[in-house]
Amino acid sequence: MEGLKVSDANLVVYVHPSKSNKVPQAVLRELSSLLFRFNESFDGVVLAYDVQIQDKIAKILPGFHPYFGVKLKAKLLLFAPKPNMLLEGKVVKLTERSIHVIVLGFSSAIITGEDIREDFNHKIKHGDELFASRSQKRHVIKVGTMIRFLVKSFDEERLHISGSLLPANTGSIRWLARHSEDFSVSDRSTRKRSESEGELVGGETYSLNNDHQIKKSKKHRIRE
Amino acid sequence: MGAEEFGYNIKEQTFNEMEDDDFNHFSDSELVYHVRDALNSVSSGDCDSYNQLVGVMHHSKGLAPDEVALLVTSLKALSGAVSYIDISLHEALLSSIFDMNMWNYGPDVMDALLGLIISLASSNGKYVESCLEMLVSSFTPPFSFIDMLKQPRGIAKKDQVLSRVHLALKHIADLVPLAPSKLCPIISRKMPIYEKEPMVVVYAENMLKLESGAIGEFVSSTMLMALMDTLIDLDVDIGWDGILHDDSSKGIFQMEIEDMDDFADYDEEDGTEFPRELSRKSLGGNSTAEKLDSLMVLTFEHLKSCEVSGRLTEVFEPLLASFRITVLTAYKSKFAQFVMFYACALDPENCGVRFAVLLADIFACEDYPLSFRMSAVAYLASYLSRGNFLSAPLVASILKRLVDWCFEYCNRKGGEMNPTSHRLFYSGCQAIMYVLCFRMKSMIDVAWFKPHLLLIEQILKHKLSPLKVCLPSVVEEFCRQAEAAQLFTSSEEFNFNDLLESEHSRAFGGMERLDMFFPFDPCLLKKSDRFIRPHFVYWSMVRPPYDDDECISDEDVVEEELDLDVSKMSITPRNPLSYWISNGLEEPRGMPARIRPSTSPESF
């Protein structure tokens, strides 16, 4: 899955003087306040950190409250989805006109009807709603399925993702993994694409060449 | 589905402009398309059908069946077209949806409305907060419903609404995992603390329902802490100041420092009062006190249910944190602390021990400000004295910590008597004496505690002279008991005769009068009292060592004599636990430092 990165950060945490006898605790508390929020300077949502205090000596800020700056080196795990990245998530709700997905257990994503490719047909089987591919009968998306989808936009303030299932390399991860070979072959043959070389990287992961795919598949879409 | 049945009505009433004559019957998806078109047409300046749609949302009370049908259908169609709603373009529609009040509608509309709210919340992060606010607003009924809440019809309606609202909150949390973190501040903010009692109670019920419900995992601690904050807010609203000056003869809550047997004189002779009398006027019709009382009862019932379901230890941690952060730091909290007391009573082995240890830790920890440490030890003393569920070994082990601390203080600091600069030390000494006033016999029976008991003499005889500084009423009762129990080698120093309070005790208590702070004195709230009473040690139940040989005072009525005789028989002297009368429900005779609810049916 894309959208995750590890960054090395040099940080200075300003610790209130009342916390001077428990600096590590104060530092961790400060770093914890970064979690699950989008941070512009890191350009991502901090998911985890591993921190090392650099020096026993801290600079004291002159002023009414003599905060002192503790220098840190931290490894930050960041979640920074950008448009056209491929993300993976679990389907939690499915209606005729939308698929609701949760990514990494905290960020919600929605794929609306227009962003689900025509190939997927909404059905109700044994009382459960699902999307089944017309061309690949076994390619099914239902509640609980892990799917791979394309990011259309990311609301940084609310950590809400708008996604798309238009590209052919999106859909149920399990099915994609099993049919990665067939899929790429059939995809090429059905869509008569000559330039799709290099689309497969490392068996299961797809490259970033998504712009192209969107354009392609849009042509295939029939919309009212 | 309802939508098909009502399709014809829709055609007639709302969407006729969008429709051609060849449609007699709509399917759900067709309706969605119409709504979608209505929404889309706003951007092109054609607002007619959109305005009609907004108009439908404003239908609220006394709906005819066809209006209900129209509303349900429109709501359902809207849920299918949420992705076409634009936050700025369709502001009117959104605000009319969020203004809808669940309590005004029947089950069909409620279901459709919640369906729409869930779809909105999950379709776009921007709507999540508004949706949650709308659901939280539905926690309380409109004012017109208040009187109905106690009738069967009202209760049924309440269940109908609230079960749906909570289900919707759960659905939203399933779809938007970060929603609970947004829900918590909304709930704390919207707490209708100044509304009438039934409103506050219903709201708190909802908070507790969330706490134990499906998303409790995420919101439990915030809900409990918010509830404790509310209790404290109400508690401090019933100020001490307004209740000090009333004549004690008129007091609804009269505190007696003197038990008839033990301290016969003070009240009558000098008219000295503790600053803790709530007048009939100030509390009798005090809606804040009633509100607080009802919320406390609700909390007690919730704790009880947690105990039954085995969640008490889990719930206790946030309570403890909340106590440390808000209750302990509030100026002489009067009632809210009984939540802790009750939780401890339900599970003395875990919660009861945790609470005592926390208080002792705070007292001993130098990181806390002085007044908090003094408050903590006042809580500790009162708690150890009043909880009939605490085992003697536990009380002894905590007392040992206090004794050791005071002993070390004497050795470390030394110096002469000085009430202000050794405040903490004096509060520690007073705590030890206060607990021993209540538990002298059982402490003597704990064999390993004996050496520490003997240390007390050295502390009290130190040059810091705690006996001269601590509250004279406590000192005198303690000395009397210590003498009877032959605790000390020489007794001349303990012949201490003074008033209820002294100049020195005032000085060490400071402005806050922490010298006179006994947080777990009998609970004054009428309804809460019945939860606390069975776990509570009243002064009348305490049998001080000097009582052994004496007859029971003549003033006691026959019934009370019987009670005591029974208690004598039930107590085996070897058993360290035994000097309580285990059945706390019996009528107390009186107690020192007591306040009592005279309106309570069980009062004396």
Interface residues (C-beta under 8 A of the other chain):
Chain A: N21 F36 V92 K93 T95 E96 R97 S98 H100 I102 G105 F106 S107 S108 I110 T112 G113 E114 D155 E157 R158 L159 H160
Chain B: S29 V32 G80 A81 S83 S119 S122 S123 N124 G125 K126 V128 D174 L175 V176 P177 L178 S181 D367
